[in-house]
Amino acid sequence: MNTIRYLLIMLATALVLSCTTESEAPGLAQEVMEAALYGQISTIEKALDSDYNPNQRDPENRTALMYAAFNGHADIAQKLIAAGADVNLQDKIGSTALMYAASGTNTTTVKLLLDNGAKINTTDNNEHFTALMWAAAEGQTENVKLLLRHNADAALQDVDGDTAESFAAKAGHMAVVKAIQEAAPKK
């Protein structure tokens, strides 16, 4: 899954940049999605000041919050949440802002989403991945620990029967494996 993050970045960028017609994403919406992806907080502030709907979606049903979470822009995520962004919306494949944030390196964004009610054990529509699985597969030990402290279910399995621990082990992220094992209930 290490290359998945890179591919998702490329896909997200292409999707945002390809939204050119009014029916797909009106000018302001496209501008806000791009600003969220690239960390341009002044554009976000201007849009929110002009009554931009923070739950506006692009053709893949992604929101500006998802784009901000994906690249770990906690400052932008905070502004969007304060303006009413729903932290639990899912895109076309069922991914949430928490899933996008968990795969990255910014623990602050993950904590922000959790503190604002992000559902921790939501699964996507295709593979049934959770935020914990994303974090584990990407070797994000601190995000894994944070998710586990917030009661992420490490026993959940994807459609192939893999768990967060097995994703981490397959990717060679032994610190993540250890964190998951240490958080497991003692028998």
C-alpha positions in Angstrom: 0.0 0.0 0.0 3.0 2.3 0.1 2.5 3.3 -3.5 -1.2 3.7 -3.0 -0.7 7.0 -1.2 1.3 8.3 -4.2 -1.3 7.1 -6.6 -4.1 8.7 -4.5 -2.3 12.0 -4.5 -2.0 11.9 -8.3 -5.6 10.8 -8.7 -6.9 13.5 -6.3 -4.9 16.2 -8.1 -6.1 15.0 -11.5 -9.7 14.9 -10.4 -9.6 18.3 -8.8 -7.9 19.8 -11.8 -10.3 18.1 -14.3 -13.4 19.6 -12.7 -14.0 22.3 -15.2 -17.6 22.4 -16.1 -20.2 24.2 -14.1 -22.2 21.0 -13.6 -19.2 19.2 -12.1 -17.8 21.8 -9.8 -18.6 25.5 -10.1 -15.6 27.8 -10.2 -15.5 28.5 -6.5 -15.9 24.9 -5.6 -13.0 23.8 -7.8 -10.9 26.7 -6.4 -11.7 25.6 -2.8 -10.9 21.9 -3.5 -7.5 22.9 -5.0 -6.8 25.3 -2.1 -7.6 22.6 0.5 -5.3 20.1 -1.4 -2.4 22.5 -1.6 -2.7 24.3 1.7 -3.8 27.7 0.5 -5.6 28.9 3.7 -6.3 32.4 2.4 -8.4 31.0 -0.4 -10.3 28.9 2.1 -11.0 31.8 4.4 -12.3 34.0 1.5 -14.6 31.2 0.3 -16.0 30.6 3.8 -16.5 34.4 4.2 -18.6 34.3 1.1 -20.9 31.6 2.4 -19.2 28.7 0.6 -20.8 25.4 1.6 -18.0 23.4 3.3 -19.8 20.1 2.4 -19.8 20.9 -1.4 -18.6 17.8 -3.3 -16.6 17.2 -6.4 -17.5 14.6 -9.0 -15.9 11.8 -6.8 -18.0 13.1 -3.8 -14.9 14.3 -2.1 -15.1 17.5 0.0 -12.5 20.2 0.7 -12.1 18.6 4.2 -11.1 15.3 2.6 -8.5 17.1 0.5 -7.1 19.0 3.4 -7.0 15.8 5.5 -5.2 14.0 2.8 -2.3 16.4 2.8 -2.4 17.0 6.6 -3.5 20.6 6.4 -4.9 20.8 10.0 -5.3 24.5 9.9 -7.6 24.3 6.9 -9.4 21.3 8.3 -10.1 23.3 11.5 -11.5 26.2 9.5 -13.7 23.9 7.4 -15.0 22.1 10.5 -15.7 25.3 12.3 -17.8 26.4 9.2 -19.8 23.2 9.4 -17.9 20.6 7.4 -19.3 17.1 8.2 -16.3 15.0 9.3 -18.1 11.7 8.5 -19.0 12.2 4.8 -17.8 9.5 2.5 -16.7 9.8 -1.1 -17.8 7.5 -3.9 -15.6 4.7 -2.7 -16.6 5.2 0.9 -13.4 6.8 2.2 -13.6 9.5 4.9 -11.5 12.5 5.8 -10.2 10.4 8.7 -9.0 7.6 6.4 -7.2 10.1 4.2 -5.6 11.8 7.3 -4.6 8.5 8.9 -2.5 7.5 5.9 -0.4 10.6 6.3 2.2 12.0 8.7 0.1 14.7 10.4 -1.2 13.3 13.7 -2.7 16.7 14.5 -5.2 16.4 11.6 -6.1 12.9 12.8 -6.7 14.1 16.3 -8.7 17.1 15.1 -11.0 14.8 13.2 -11.4 12.4 16.1 -12.1 15.3 18.5 -14.8 16.5 16.2 -16.7 13.2 16.0 -15.1 11.3 13.2 -16.3 7.7 13.3 -13.2 5.6 13.8 -14.3 2.2 12.5 -16.0 3.2 9.3 -15.1 1.0 6.3 -14.9 1.9 2.7 -17.3 0.4 0.1 -14.8 -1.6 -1.9 -12.1 -3.3 0.2 -13.6 -2.5 3.7 -10.5 -0.7 4.7 -10.6 1.4 7.9 -8.5 4.4 9.0 -6.5 2.1 11.2 -5.7 -0.2 8.2 -4.6 2.9 6.2 -2.3 4.1 8.9 -0.9 0.7 9.6 -0.2 -0.1 5.9 1.6 3.3 5.5 3.7 2.8 8.6 2.2 5.7 10.4 3.0 4.5 14.0 1.9 7.6 15.8 -1.4 7.7 13.9 -1.9 4.0 14.7 -1.3 4.6 18.4 -3.7 7.6 18.4 -6.4 5.6 16.6 -6.0 2.7 19.1 -6.3 5.1 22.0 -9.6 6.2 20.6 -10.8 2.6 20.4 -10.1 1.7 16.8 -11.0 -2.0 16.3 -7.8 -3.7 15.3 -9.7 -7.0 14.8 -11.7 -5.7 11.8 -10.9 -7.4 8.6 -11.0 -6.2 4.9 -12.6 -8.3 2.2 -9.6 -10.5 2.0 -9.4 -11.2 5.8 -6.5 -8.9 6.4 -6.3 -6.7 9.6 -4.4 -3.6 10.3 -1.7 -5.7 11.9 -1.3 -8.0 8.9 -1.1 -4.9 6.6 1.7 -3.5 8.8 3.5 -6.9 8.9 3.4 -7.4 5.1 4.8 -3.9 4.6 7.6 -4.5 7.1 6.3 -1.8 9.6 7.3 -3.7 12.7 6.9 -0.7 15.0 3.2 -0.6 13.9 2.8 -4.3 14.5 4.3 -3.9 18.0 2.0 -0.9 18.8 -1.1 -2.9 17.7 0.0 -6.0 19.7 0.7 -3.8 22.8 -2.8 -2.3 22.6 -4.5 -5.6 22.3 -6.6 -6.7 25.3 -4.6 -9.1 27.5 -5.9 -12.6 27.8 
